[in-house]
Structures are given as structure tokens and as C-alpha cells.
Amino acid sequence: MKRVRELCTSRPILSWALYDWANSVFATTVIAGFFPVFFKQYWSAGTDAVTSTAQLGFANSIGSVFILIAAPILGAIADGGALRKKFLAAFTGLGVAGSAGLWFVGQGDWSTAAIVYVLGSIGFSGAIIFYDALITAVSPPSRYDEVSAFGFSLGYIGGGLLFAVNVAMTLSPDTFGLAGAAEAVRLSFVTVAAWWLVFSIPLFRYVPEPPGIDAKVDATTSAAAAGLRSLAKTLREYRAHRMAGLFLLAYFFYIDGVHTIIRMAVDYGLALGFPAESLIVALLIVQFVGFPAALAFGFAAARIGPKPALYFGVVVYVAVTVWAYFMTTVAEFYVLAVVVGLVQGGVQAISRSLYARFVPAEQSGKFFGFFNMIGRFAAIIGPSLVAVTGLLTGSSRLGILSIIIVLVIGMVLLTFVREREPTAA
């Protein structure tokens, strides 16, 4: 408790962590929650379920691919040009505008909804690059872990709180003076934008801008070149740390599957004919089961080892995907939500701790930057697999089952990962 109080009483740290509280509502209310529901029932109304699922899958992949390609260049701009807060403000503005802009998209206009959603997602993901980079302005390296965890915790709570309010708005619109559930969902997108904008203010006021690595870097072209050089150098260094590279490859695949399930679960439930209200409640279950379960998962990993614990978590996701293929009732969806909540946070936490075993201490920042980039921007292959498989087979069930491909590839690669980097001969 003492260390938590210290974090809360440090204005720069609290201001930085509040940005996680601010932007996590986009991930919960928009990405995982209401956008998939509203896209299928309102903007893509009248379109068959398989086609609307494909449209959503491609939208998710497009935003992720853009950021994944741009991330090394944006990271170089953040490190080299002392422009972190300016670019953070720009991407935050794009994300806020994208979320609020969904209010104005008319019924049946799925293409405009997808474009606005992709722009909002790019703003959300792009802002994270510069937000992460600002941790060096509020904390010494010895406290990075706890400060980072503090931000994550606030994000989990903040995202869950607003999402709970938004769910209440949609389940009982009369209580909030709203005409119906559709107006409640549209207003929820606006509340996300307002929440994100207001709680971002402390960061811009109280978090200082760290100096750039090179004060002369003041042009995007120079920063882009630096980013590509840095990316190439980091990739070369993975040759000397083979387990780190192999694990990162495994992580890329299985975390893509995990994030695809997060993004596509509600859409899949709708395709099966489940009520939207039930699916939203299931998301709340995942949200509130996940936090304590992650702690328990960590204790289990300390007893049996990180790799067995992680392997167990990914196996559970494979089982969940198979179960989802055969699922027929809302009750089963609730059970799946509990199961996912039990392993979701644990898989993410143990992945980080296992990767740390392979990373040279003197280069941890650079290696973890690469790790975080992949973790943040996963959900590239999976959504496209779901979309293409659904279109080719005409079956949403086969579409969701295709996620097993990336999960299994990740599991197979993880099998060859040893928990210690071998000493060079």
C-alpha cells in the first residue's frame, strides 16, 4: 500500500498513468464492446452475418497493419525529435474525433462507419507509442515496472467503469432520458471521446517532454531514416539472442489469436443470434474476472514455471475456440467469458515475464520496445483469417474456428523456446 500511495502522490506519475485511464475506454466500449454490435445491427443492417463479419475483420486488420508498419518510424520520431507530446496530442485528437464521429454515421452506412472506426483505431494505437515513450519522463528505470503496472491498473478500472455506465445506458435508456438503445450506443461513443479528452489533460499539463536523442532531428524524413536504421539494428541483434527472437515469433502468433478473439467475440455471438445485451454482459464478466485472475495466474506461474503456465493459457484459448464452434446457447457464451477472463490477463503478464529472461539488461528498453510494439498491434492475421474463411465457406462458425491456426502456430513455436538463453560457445 505504501508504494501505491507513493505512485498516487507523485503528480507526474499519476498524470502519466491517468492517460491509460483515459484511453482504455476506447478499447473496452468501442473496440471490444459496442462497435461490433452496432456495426452488425445498425450500420450493416440487412447484410448477411458472414459478410458483415468479414467487413469488421478487414477493418480491424487494416488499422493494425498501418500502425505496425509505421511504428518503428513513429518510435524514432518519439526518441529523436523531442516531439512525443505533440505527436501524442495529434493521435489522441484523431482517436477522440474518430470515436465522437461515430455519432454522425447514419444507419446502413457501413463503409463510412468502418472508415471512421479505422481512423479512431489508428489514433488509439498511434498514441500509445508516444504515451509509452513518456514513461522515461516520470520514472527512473528502477521503477518502470511498477509505474507501468500502475498505468495498466488504472486503465483496467477506468475502462471498466465507463463501460459499465454505457451498458446501463443501453439496457435502461429511459433512466437516462434516451429514446432507445440505439441512441444510447451512439451517445456512448461520444462519452468515450469526452472521457478520453478530459482525462488526457493532466498528462499534457504535468508530464515534461524529455529531450530528444539528437536535438538536430527536427524533420520527419530524418526521423524516419533513423527509425528504419534502428529497426534493422534491433533485428540483427536478435541473432545473438536466439531464444528472445524465437519467443517473440511465437508471441506474435498466439497473441494475434488472443486479440482476435477479443475483437471478434461479440460479432460472432451476434452471428449466432444471441441478444446484444447478453453479449455486452459477457464482456463485463471478462473485464472484472480478468484482474484478480491475472494475479492468481502469476502465483501459479511462480510454482510451475512461466513456460508451462503460458502454454496452459494458450491451450485454454484453443479449447475456447473449439468450444465456440459448437456453442449454441447464451449460457455457454457466459461460461466462455469466465474461462477467457481467467487466462486473458495471465497470458499477457506471463508473456512479459518469460520474455524478460532472454533480454540483456543493458538493452532491455530497446528489446521491450519491440515486444510492446508487437503486443499492442497484434490482431492482423486473425481478423483476416476469420473474414476470408467466413466468405469462402459461408460459415461464421468456421470463420471463428480458423483462429486456431495462429494459436497452434504460436504453441508449436513456443515448444522450442527454452526458459534460458543458451550461452554462446
Disulfide bonds with the S-S distance in Angstrom:
none
